[in-house]
Amino acid sequence: MKNLKALIAGTLTGVMMLSVVGCANLKLIDDEDVIFDALDEAVGIDEDDCSTYKDSSVDGSDTEYEIYAYDKDCTYIYIRFEDEEDAMDYFEDFYDDFQDAKEDKDLEGSYRTSLTGSSGYIVINGESKSDDLFDSEIYGGFYVKDNVFIAAYTLSDKDSKIDNIKSFLGAIGYPKP
């Protein structure tokens, strides 16, 4: 009986460790067509309705490809930087604002974060009272993997908008709030 309890405890520990590792392990989406397909299939936004930029820059950092899509209260952003460091710096600006809002108790609701090496994410379902983060309801996530930054969020608490964000994040296989 003692051995059975030890086996079960060991198995549960292993499963929990794998689930934590899996959450922090984002897949790299380095093909913009994956994003266009997800936008079209999950939320009905056609490629022609997106703003795109090739070989441009964001905040002084060179980018290979950028996609910006908006659907009323929903925002979808895909930025493939030339350098991983630039993508991480861009993500860390959001991460720092998020941490400040948390420390200042300007954030209510549920959230999860991960930041390891060349990947990280912030997923939020709540309300922010921080001018630096967002001063409103927010549902969605901000992600970085290698040289790619992705954001998908809504500043609305309407179920239909939240469902759009969930569908898009499900289509690209990223964690949902």
Solvent accessible surface area in square Angstrom, and as a share of the most:
residue,aa,sasa,rsa
1,M,173,0.77
2,K,173,0.73
3,N,129,0.66
4,L,95,0.47
5,K,130,0.55
6,A,67,0.52
7,L,120,0.60
8,I,90,0.46
9,A,56,0.43
10,G,45,0.43
11,T,76,0.44
12,L,106,0.53
13,T,73,0.43
14,G,30,0.29
15,V,86,0.49
16,M,129,0.58
17,M,125,0.56
18,L,131,0.65
19,S,63,0.41
20,V,104,0.60
21,V,91,0.53
22,G,46,0.44
23,C,60,0.36
24,A,26,0.20
25,N,104,0.54
26,L,8,0.04
27,K,108,0.46
28,L,67,0.34
29,I,6,0.03
30,D,81,0.42
31,D,65,0.34
32,E,38,0.17
33,D,77,0.40
34,V,59,0.34
35,I,3,0.02
36,F,10,0.04
37,D,78,0.40
38,A,6,0.05
39,L,0,0.00
40,D,74,0.38
41,E,144,0.64
42,A,27,0.21
43,V,23,0.13
44,G,61,0.58
45,I,13,0.06
46,D,64,0.33
47,E,89,0.40
48,D,128,0.67
49,D,105,0.54
50,C,18,0.11
51,S,51,0.33
52,T,55,0.32
53,Y,110,0.42
54,K,147,0.62
55,D,106,0.55
56,S,43,0.28
57,S,61,0.39
58,V,19,0.11
59,D,120,0.62
60,G,76,0.73
61,S,23,0.15
62,D,77,0.40
63,T,0,0.00
64,E,59,0.26
65,Y,30,0.12
66,E,6,0.03
67,I,2,0.01
68,Y,39,0.15
69,A,0,0.00
70,Y,132,0.50
71,D,37,0.19
72,K,176,0.75
73,D,66,0.34
74,C,1,0.01
75,T,20,0.11
76,Y,3,0.01
77,I,23,0.12
78,Y,1,0.00
79,I,0,0.00
80,R,31,0.11
81,F,1,0.00
82,E,87,0.39
83,D,80,0.42
84,E,89,0.40
85,E,127,0.57
86,D,32,0.16
87,A,0,0.00
88,M,25,0.11
89,D,72,0.37
90,Y,39,0.15
91,F,0,0.00
92,E,60,0.27
93,D,84,0.44
94,F,46,0.19
95,Y,36,0.14
96,D,79,0.41
97,D,44,0.23
98,F,0,0.00
99,Q,41,0.18
100,D,71,0.37
101,A,1,0.01
102,K,70,0.29
103,E,126,0.57
104,D,95,0.49
105,K,175,0.74
106,D,42,0.22
107,L,20,0.10
108,E,98,0.44
109,G,57,0.54
110,S,67,0.43
111,Y,83,0.32
112,R,104,0.38
113,T,49,0.29
114,S,18,0.12
115,L,67,0.33
116,T,75,0.44
117,G,77,0.74
118,S,42,0.27
119,S,8,0.05
120,G,1,0.01
121,Y,7,0.03
122,I,1,0.01
123,V,1,0.00
124,I,1,0.01
125,N,65,0.33
126,G,13,0.12
127,E,52,0.23
128,S,0,0.00
129,K,108,0.46
130,S,12,0.08
131,D,125,0.65
132,D,104,0.54
133,L,15,0.07
134,F,37,0.16
135,D,96,0.50
136,S,34,0.22
137,E,65,0.29
138,I,2,0.01
139,Y,6,0.02
140,G,0,0.00
141,G,0,0.00
142,F,2,0.01
143,Y,1,0.00
144,V,1,0.00
145,K,39,0.16
146,D,32,0.17
147,N,24,0.12
148,V,2,0.01
149,F,0,0.00
150,I,2,0.01
151,A,0,0.00
152,A,0,0.00
153,Y,26,0.10
154,T,0,0.00
155,L,75,0.38
156,S,14,0.09
157,D,95,0.49
158,K,121,0.51
159,D,113,0.58
160,S,67,0.43
161,K,25,0.10
162,I,29,0.15
163,D,73,0.38
164,N,34,0.18
165,I,0,0.00
166,K,84,0.36
167,S,51,0.33
168,F,2,0.01
169,L,0,0.00
170,G,41,0.39
171,A,55,0.43
172,I,0,0.00
173,G,51,0.49
174,Y,9,0.03
175,P,25,0.16
176,K,83,0.35
177,P,41,0.26
